[in-house]
Amino acid sequence: MTTILVTPRATEKAYRLVTAQNTYVFDVPTTANKQQIVAAVEAQYENVKVASIKTVVQSGKSIRFSRGKNRYPGTTTRQNTKKAYVTLSEGKIKVFEQEETKEKK
């Protein structure tokens, strides 16, 4: 079994899902399946138990490019990306944690 690298996605929606539903959003390779993603999350983060997982493939949007001054501009697409929404039953992942500092006036 090959090991895959999952990276947490730091967006406002991902932060809202963590606080409300204990669901974490990860960027994963497009070739990875759900079993590989679960194994990678449990191996990469300690004391974590995965309850459920949902995956989404976001297709790359098409972009235009120019082949010169007078030539017809061509079109191509960006790479597809895959996101995994992982809900945990046990444990927490420290993605958005930061030290709280109190300001004294």
Backbone as a printed PyTorch tensor [residue, N CA C, xyz], in Angstrom:
tensor([[[  0.8450,  -1.1760,   0.0000],
         [  0.0000,   0.0000,   0.0000],
         [  0.8950,   1.2450,   0.0000]],

        [[  0.6170,   2.1560,  -0.8700],
         [  1.4000,   3.3770,  -0.9290],
         [  0.8370,   4.3890,   0.0640]],

        [[  1.7400,   5.1550,   0.6480],
         [  1.2950,   6.1790,   1.5820],
         [  1.0140,   7.4590,   0.8120]],

        [[ -0.0440,   8.1290,   1.2030],
         [ -0.4060,   9.3780,   0.5490],
         [ -0.3200,  10.5060,   1.5660]],

        [[ -0.1660,  11.7070,   1.0720],
         [ -0.0690,  12.8760,   1.9290],
         [ -1.3760,  13.6520,   1.8700]],

        [[ -1.9790,  13.8630,   3.0120],
         [ -3.1950,  14.6650,   3.0870],
         [ -2.8290,  15.9700,   3.7700]],

        [[ -3.2680,  17.0930,   3.1820],
         [ -2.9740,  18.3980,   3.7540],
         [ -4.2820,  19.0850,   4.1260]],

        [[ -4.3570,  19.6470,   5.3200],
         [ -5.5960,  20.3170,   5.7270],
         [ -5.8330,  21.5790,   4.9210]],

        [[ -7.0860,  21.8660,   4.7000],
         [ -7.4880,  23.0380,   3.9180],
         [ -7.8940,  24.1400,   4.8920]],

        [[ -7.2040,  25.2670,   4.8320],
         [ -7.4300,  26.3610,   5.7800],
         [ -8.2780,  27.4410,   5.1290]],

        [[ -9.5890,  27.2490,   5.1780],
         [-10.5310,  28.2330,   4.6500],
         [-11.5720,  28.5240,   5.7240]],

        [[-12.3810,  29.5340,   5.4760],
         [-13.4270,  29.8780,   6.4400],
         [-14.4700,  28.7720,   6.5590]],

        [[-14.8270,  28.1690,   5.4440],
         [-15.8150,  27.0840,   5.4790],
         [-15.2570,  25.8830,   6.2390]],

        [[-13.9830,  25.5770,   6.0430],
         [-13.3770,  24.4550,   6.7490],
         [-13.3530,  24.7130,   8.2540]],

        [[-13.0570,  25.9330,   8.6570],
         [-13.0530,  26.2810,  10.0760],
         [-14.4570,  26.1620,  10.6690]],

        [[-15.4660,  26.5950,   9.9160],
         [-16.8490,  26.5070,  10.3910],
         [-17.2620,  25.0420,  10.5640]],

        [[-16.8480,  24.1720,   9.6520],
         [-17.1920,  22.7530,   9.7610],
         [-16.5040,  22.1020,  10.9580]],

        [[-15.2860,  22.5320,  11.2680],
         [-14.5780,  21.9670,  12.4100],
         [-15.3000,  22.3240,  13.7020]],

        [[-15.6780,  23.5630,  13.8480],
         [-16.3050,  23.9860,  15.0990],
         [-17.7320,  23.4600,  15.2480]],

        [[-18.4660,  23.3310,  14.1480],
         [-19.8760,  22.9300,  14.2520],
         [-20.0700,  21.4190,  14.2170]],

        [[-19.3710,  20.7190,  13.3060],
         [-19.6790,  19.3130,  13.0690],
         [-18.5140,  18.3640,  13.2910]],

        [[-17.3620,  18.8610,  13.7520],
         [-16.1600,  18.0450,  13.9380],
         [-15.7430,  17.3720,  12.6280]],

        [[-15.8990,  18.1170,  11.5240],
         [-15.5340,  17.6360,  10.1990],
         [-14.3440,  18.4340,   9.6870]],

        [[-13.3270,  17.7360,   9.2170],
         [-12.1110,  18.3790,   8.7180],
         [-12.0430,  18.2150,   7.2070]],

        [[-11.5180,  19.2320,   6.5220],
         [-11.4150,  19.2100,   5.0670],
         [ -9.9440,  19.0730,   4.7020]],

        [[ -9.6370,  18.1000,   3.8350],
         [ -8.2650,  17.8420,   3.4130],
         [ -8.1670,  17.8810,   1.8980]],

        [[ -7.0340,  18.3560,   1.3820],
         [ -6.7070,  18.2100,  -0.0280],
         [ -5.9830,  16.8760,  -0.1810]],

        [[ -6.4560,  16.0550,  -1.0990],
         [ -5.8840,  14.7240,  -1.2970],
         [ -5.5740,  14.5300,  -2.7770]],

        [[ -4.7140,  13.5580,  -3.1090],
         [ -4.4630,  13.2740,  -4.5260],
         [ -5.7210,  12.7420,  -5.2040]],

        [[ -5.8600,  13.0180,  -6.4940],
         [ -7.0600,  12.5910,  -7.2120],
         [ -7.1120,  11.0760,  -7.3960]],

        [[ -5.9830,  10.4000,  -7.2570],
         [ -5.9560,   8.9490,  -7.4430],
         [ -6.2640,   8.1800,  -6.1640]],

        [[ -6.3520,   8.8680,  -5.0270],
         [ -6.5650,   8.1890,  -3.7490],
         [ -8.0330,   7.8160,  -3.5740]],

        [[ -8.2680,   6.6250,  -3.0000],
         [ -9.6380,   6.2270,  -2.7020],
         [ -9.9250,   6.4460,  -1.2110]],

        [[-11.1390,   6.1620,  -0.7800],
         [-11.5540,   6.4890,   0.5810],
         [-10.7870,   5.6870,   1.6320]],

        [[-10.5150,   4.4230,   1.3560],
         [ -9.7930,   3.6030,   2.3190],
         [ -8.3660,   4.1190,   2.5130]],

        [[ -7.7230,   4.5510,   1.4300],
         [ -6.3710,   5.0920,   1.5380],
         [ -6.3650,   6.4080,   2.3060]],

        [[ -7.3950,   7.2330,   2.0980],
         [ -7.4700,   8.5160,   2.7900],
         [ -7.6730,   8.3020,   4.2890]],

        [[ -8.5500,   7.3680,   4.6590],
         [ -8.7810,   7.0720,   6.0760],
         [ -7.4990,   6.5710,   6.7310]],

        [[ -6.7880,   5.6700,   6.0610],
         [ -5.5360,   5.1470,   6.6060],
         [ -4.4920,   6.2500,   6.7500]],

        [[ -4.4400,   7.1700,   5.7930],
         [ -3.4550,   8.2480,   5.8400],
         [ -3.7630,   9.2340,   6.9620]],

        [[ -5.0450,   9.5540,   7.1700],
         [ -5.4080,  10.4900,   8.2340],
         [ -5.1080,   9.8780,   9.5960]],

        [[ -5.4490,   8.6070,   9.7860],
         [ -5.1980,   7.9600,  11.0710],
         [ -3.7120,   7.7560,  11.3260]],

        [[ -2.9250,   7.5950,  10.2600],
         [ -1.4820,   7.4340,  10.4380],
         [ -0.7790,   8.7780,  10.6460]],

        [[ -1.2550,   9.8040,   9.9800],
         [ -0.5850,  11.1030,  10.0250],
         [ -0.8890,  11.8550,  11.3230]],

        [[ -2.0960,  11.6870,  11.8640],
         [ -2.4900,  12.3740,  13.0850],
         [ -2.7310,  11.3350,  14.1670]],

        [[ -2.1840,  11.5950,  15.3490],
         [ -2.2550,  10.6250,  16.4390],
         [ -3.5810,  10.7180,  17.1880]],

        [[ -4.0160,   9.6050,  17.7480],
         [ -5.2260,   9.5190,  18.5820],
         [ -6.4670,  10.0190,  17.8630]],

        [[ -6.6130,   9.6410,  16.5940],
         [ -7.7450,  10.0760,  15.7820],
         [ -8.4590,   8.8420,  15.2470]],

        [[ -9.7810,   8.8420,  15.3420],
         [-10.6010,   7.7620,  14.8060],
         [-11.5910,   8.3640,  13.8240]],

        [[-11.6060,   7.8840,  12.5880],
         [-12.4670,   8.4230,  11.5420],
         [-13.8280,   7.7400,  11.5980]],

        [[-14.8950,   8.5520,  11.6140],
         [-16.2520,   8.0150,  11.6250],
         [-16.7990,   7.8810,  10.2080]],

        [[-16.6700,   8.9300,   9.3970],
         [-17.1530,   8.8700,   8.0200],
         [-16.3040,   9.7760,   7.1480]],

        [[-16.4380,   9.5710,   5.8380],
         [-15.6520,  10.3480,   4.8820],
         [-16.4860,  10.5680,   3.6280]],

        [[-16.3710,  11.7730,   3.0790],
         [-16.9910,  12.1120,   1.8000],
         [-15.9110,  12.7330,   0.9300]],

        [[-15.9250,  12.3940,  -0.3520],
         [-14.9300,  12.9520,  -1.2620],
         [-15.6160,  13.7140,  -2.3860]],

        [[-14.9510,  14.7740,  -2.8470],
         [-15.4640,  15.6090,  -3.9180],
         [-14.3270,  15.8730,  -4.8920]],

        [[-14.5770,  15.6470,  -6.1900],
         [-13.6040,  16.0000,  -7.2130],
         [-14.0740,  17.2950,  -7.8540]],

        [[-13.2580,  18.3270,  -7.6980],
         [-13.5780,  19.6240,  -8.2590],
         [-12.8510,  19.7430,  -9.5930]],

        [[-13.6080,  19.8210, -10.6880],
         [-12.9820,  19.8580, -12.0060],
         [-12.3380,  21.2160, -12.2400]],

        [[-11.1790,  21.1870, -12.8830],
         [-10.4260,  22.3990, -13.1420],
         [-11.1340,  23.2810, -14.1540]],

        [[-11.1330,  24.5710, -13.8860],
         [-11.8570,  25.4560, -14.7910],
         [-11.0430,  25.7160, -16.0490]],

        [[-11.7320,  26.0030, -17.1260],
         [-11.0470,  26.2240, -18.3950],
         [-10.5100,  27.6480, -18.4440]],

        [[ -9.3160,  27.7720, -18.9870],
         [ -8.6540,  29.0670, -19.0960],
         [ -8.2140,  29.2680, -20.5330]],

        [[ -8.0390,  30.5350, -20.9270],
         [ -7.6020,  30.8650, -22.2820],
         [ -6.1360,  31.2500, -22.2600]],

        [[ -5.4410,  30.9590, -23.3370],
         [ -4.0560,  31.3960, -23.4630],
         [ -3.8210,  31.8190, -24.9000]],

        [[ -2.8310,  32.6390, -25.1020],
         [ -2.5410,  33.1800, -26.4270],
         [ -1.2780,  32.5300, -26.9760]],

        [[ -1.3000,  32.2370, -28.2770],
         [ -0.1400,  31.6380, -28.9260],
         [  0.6510,  32.6680, -29.7290]],

        [[  0.4270,  33.9090, -29.4910],
         [  1.1400,  34.9430, -30.2270],
         [  0.2220,  36.1130, -30.5080]],

        [[  0.7340,  37.0870, -31.2340],
         [ -0.0150,  38.3170, -31.4540],
         [ -1.2390,  38.1040, -32.3410]],

        [[ -1.0990,  37.3850, -33.4280],
         [ -2.1970,  37.2630, -34.3930],
         [ -2.8470,  35.8890, -34.4260]],

        [[ -2.4020,  34.9980, -33.5980],
         [ -2.9500,  33.6450, -33.6590],
         [ -4.2040,  33.5230, -32.8130]],

        [[ -4.9790,  32.5050, -33.1010],
         [ -6.2020,  32.2240, -32.3490],
         [ -5.8350,  31.7860, -30.9340]],

        [[ -6.4440,  32.4130, -29.9410],
         [ -6.1350,  31.9990, -28.5720],
         [ -6.6760,  30.5970, -28.2920]],

        [[ -5.8940,  29.7920, -27.6530],
         [ -6.3100,  28.4270, -27.3370],
         [ -6.9450,  28.3540, -25.9610]],

        [[ -7.5470,  27.2250, -25.6770],
         [ -8.1300,  27.0030, -24.3530],
         [ -7.5830,  25.7090, -23.7860]],

        [[ -7.4690,  25.6730, -22.4890],
         [ -7.0360,  24.4830, -21.7690],
         [ -7.7370,  24.4930, -20.4190]],

        [[ -7.5470,  23.4800, -19.6340],
         [ -8.1690,  23.4290, -18.3170],
         [ -7.0970,  23.2620, -17.2610]],

        [[ -7.3890,  23.7870, -16.0870],
         [ -6.4990,  23.5890, -14.9490],
         [ -6.6900,  22.1760, -14.4250]],

        [[ -5.8080,  21.7780, -13.5170],
         [ -5.8710,  20.4210, -12.9870],
         [ -7.0790,  20.2490, -12.0680]],

        [[ -7.6270,  19.0530, -12.0620],
         [ -8.6950,  18.7200, -11.1370],
         [ -8.1200,  18.5850,  -9.7350]],

        [[ -8.9210,  18.9330,  -8.7310],
         [ -8.5020,  18.7650,  -7.3450],
         [ -9.5250,  17.9020,  -6.6280]],

        [[ -9.0630,  17.2080,  -5.6070],
         [ -9.9420,  16.3370,  -4.8350],
         [ -9.8820,  16.7560,  -3.3720]],

        [[-11.0800,  16.8880,  -2.7750],
         [-11.1820,  17.2470,  -1.3710],
         [-11.8520,  16.1020,  -0.6280]],

        [[-11.4400,  15.9070,   0.6140],
         [-12.0430,  14.8830,   1.4570],
         [-12.5910,  15.5530,   2.7080]],

        [[-13.8700,  15.3080,   2.9870],
         [-14.5050,  15.7900,   4.2050],
         [-14.5050,  14.6310,   5.1950]],

        [[-13.6860,  14.7400,   6.2440],
         [-13.4830,  13.6510,   7.1980],
         [-14.1300,  14.0260,   8.5180]],

        [[-15.0880,  13.2060,   8.9710],
         [-15.7320,  13.3990,  10.2670],
         [-15.0940,  12.4450,  11.2650]],

        [[-14.7100,  12.9970,  12.4070],
         [-14.0220,  12.1920,  13.4230],
         [-14.9900,  11.7790,  14.5190]],

        [[-14.7970,  10.5460,  15.0250],
         [-15.5930,  10.0950,  16.1670],
         [-14.8110,  10.2870,  17.4590]],

        [[-13.4830,  10.1820,  17.3780],
         [-12.6350,  10.3770,  18.5500],
         [-11.4510,  11.2470,  18.1740]],

        [[-11.0340,  12.0940,  19.1060],
         [ -9.8320,  12.8950,  18.9160],
         [-10.0940,  14.2060,  18.1980]],

        [[ -9.0490,  15.0310,  18.1780],
         [ -9.0990,  16.3130,  17.4880],
         [ -7.7860,  16.5160,  16.7590]],

        [[ -7.8570,  17.2990,  15.6870],
         [ -6.6710,  17.6430,  14.9110],
         [ -6.4160,  19.1280,  15.1230]],

        [[ -5.1970,  19.4690,  15.4550],
         [ -4.8720,  20.8680,  15.7230],
         [ -4.5080,  21.5680,  14.4220]],

        [[ -5.5230,  22.0060,  13.6970],
         [ -5.3140,  22.7050,  12.4310],
         [ -5.4030,  24.2050,  12.6390]],

        [[ -6.4620,  24.6550,  13.2970],
         [ -6.7190,  26.0740,  13.4500],
         [ -6.3600,  26.5910,  14.8330]],

        [[ -5.7140,  25.7840,  15.6420],
         [ -5.4010,  26.1990,  16.9980],
         [ -4.2540,  27.1900,  16.9860]],

        [[ -4.3930,  28.2160,  17.7870],
         [ -3.3280,  29.1910,  17.9500],
         [ -3.3440,  29.6700,  19.3870]],

        [[ -2.2170,  30.1840,  19.8250],
         [ -2.1250,  30.6430,  21.1930],
         [ -2.9320,  31.9080,  21.3800]],

        [[ -3.7130,  31.9150,  22.4480],
         [ -4.5130,  33.0850,  22.7270],
         [ -3.6990,  34.0480,  23.5830]],

        [[ -3.5820,  35.2580,  23.1210],
         [ -2.8350,  36.2630,  23.8720],
         [ -3.8000,  37.3500,  24.3150]],

        [[ -3.6660,  37.7440,  25.5380],
         [ -4.5230,  38.7930,  26.0720],
         [ -3.7490,  40.0980,  26.0740]],

        [[ -4.4120,  41.1090,  25.5950],
         [ -3.7880,  42.4230,  25.5450],
         [ -4.1350,  43.1780,  26.8220]],

        [[ -3.1220,  43.7910,  27.3940],
         [ -3.3390,  44.5930,  28.6110],
         [ -3.3200,  46.0510,  28.2250]],

        [[ -4.2840,  46.7750,  28.7630],
         [ -4.3470,  48.2060,  28.4720],
         [ -3.8420,  49.0100,  29.6330]]])
